[in-house]
Amino acid sequence: MADLSSLQDLAPAVAEPTGPTYVQELDAQGRSYATGKRKNAVARVWLSRGTGRIVVNDKDFAEYFARPVLQMIVRQPIITSNRTGQYDIRATVAGGGLSGQAGALRHGLAQALFRFEPELRTILKKAGFLTRDSRVVERKKYGKAKARRSFQFSKR
């Protein structure tokens, strides 16, 4: 019992973090790239240091997304992470409608922010921006007028 010092040598001095460690992912031009999806829309997003310009399909994003609600949806990851005016964003969106494209751009922007600054993961994850919204339109079934609606019933 007197020789406890030999047991202290066996115990680890500092516990190592058990979770995964994330590293910054940049291309040759110093940009991070991510793909965002929502419904049938796909957004390819490039994020680089800059003044806060957002360009979507070679147009200013306020011109592309004319409705203020869609502009708010696109800006959510930047505002939540307090990075307003620090990054230039260039994106191409395709497929779906404007609402789906705004959601896809938000998803891709959050992914690109996380790849540029991995320490933002907890903030973006808690806000739900890193999760792909998997809801899509249900397919039409045969024998039905729409996905679930039956044809009008006629008694005679």
N, C-alpha and C positions, 0 to 999 in steps of 0.2 A: 504493500500500500504506500510505502514511502517513496517509491520510484514512479511518480505520476508524470515527470518531465518526459519520459520516453513515450507516453501516450500522446502528449501534445505535439510531438514531432510527426505523428501519423495523420493528424487532422489537417485538412486544407486551411490555409491562412485566410483566403478570401473566396467567397462563393462566386463562381462564374455565372453571368446571366444565362438563363436557359433558353430564352426565346431567340428567334432568328434575328440576325443583324442585316440591315438593309444598306446597300451602298448606292451612291449617286451613279446614274446611268446617263452619260452624255455621248453625243456623236462627235465627229471630227470638227464640226463647226461650233461646238459648245452648247448644243441644243439638246433638250430631252424630247422624246417622241412617245406618243401613246395613241391608242385607238379607243374610241368610246362608241357604245352602241345603245340604241333605244328603239323599240318597235322594229321597223324596217330601215331605220336611218343608221348610217355609219359615219363617224367623224374621225378624221386623221388630224392630230394636233401636234404642232411643234412649238416648244416653249423656250425662249432665250431671254437673257438679261436685256432690259430696255426701259422704255418710258411708259409702258402700259397700253400700247396700241394693240387692238384686236382686229385682225383681218380674216374674214370668212369668204372663201371662194373669190378672192381678189377684190372684195368690197369691204368697206368699213362695216363692222358688225351692227352698228345702229341702223345702217341702211339696209342690211340683209335681214335682220330681225327687227321689223318696224314696230311691233307691239312691245310696250314697256315690260309686260310680264315675261316675255321671252328674253329680253335683255337682262332682267333680274335673274332669271334662271341660269343664264350663261355666266353671270358675274359671281354667283354664290360661292364657288370654291375659293376665289381670290379674296373676297370680302371676309369669309370665315377664317382664312389663314392670315389675315392682315398683310397681304402682299400687293395691295392696290398701287399701281403705278411703277412696279418693280420689274415686270416682265412684259416682253412683246410676245403676242400669241398669233400664230398663223395656222389656219385650219382649212381643211376642205371637207365639206359635208355632202353626202349623197343619199338618196333614197328617202322614202317616207314623206311626211309633211313637215311644216315648219316647227310644230310643237315637238315632234319626235327628233328633229335635227337639233333643236335647242337642248333637249335632254341628252342626246348623244354627245354634243359638244361639252356639256357640263361634266359628263362622265369622263371623257377623254382629257379634259383640262385638269380634273382632279388627279387622274392617273399620271399625267405629265408633271404636275406639281410635286407629287410624291416621288417621282423618279429624279427630279431636280434636287429636292430637299427631303430626304427620307425621314427626317425628324418631324415632318408635318403629318405623318401617317395617322397618328392617334387622333388629331383634330379632324382630319378629313374622314376617317373611318367612323368616328362618333357621329358626325353629321350625316353619314350615309351616302357620301359622294363616291366612294370607291366601289360600291356594290352596283352591279349592272341590274337595271330594272327589267326583269325577265317577262313582264306581261306583254303579250302580243295578241293580235286579233285571232279569235277562234275560227277554224276552217269550217266551211259550209259542208253539211252532210247531205247525202242523197236522200230523197224522200222528204226533204224539209225545204221551206221557203228561204230560210237563212240558216245560221248555225244551229239554232234551237227552235225557231218559230215554225210551227206546223202550218200547212195550207188551211184555208178556211173550211170548217166542217159544214157539210150540207146533209141534213137529215133526209131529204127527199131529192 
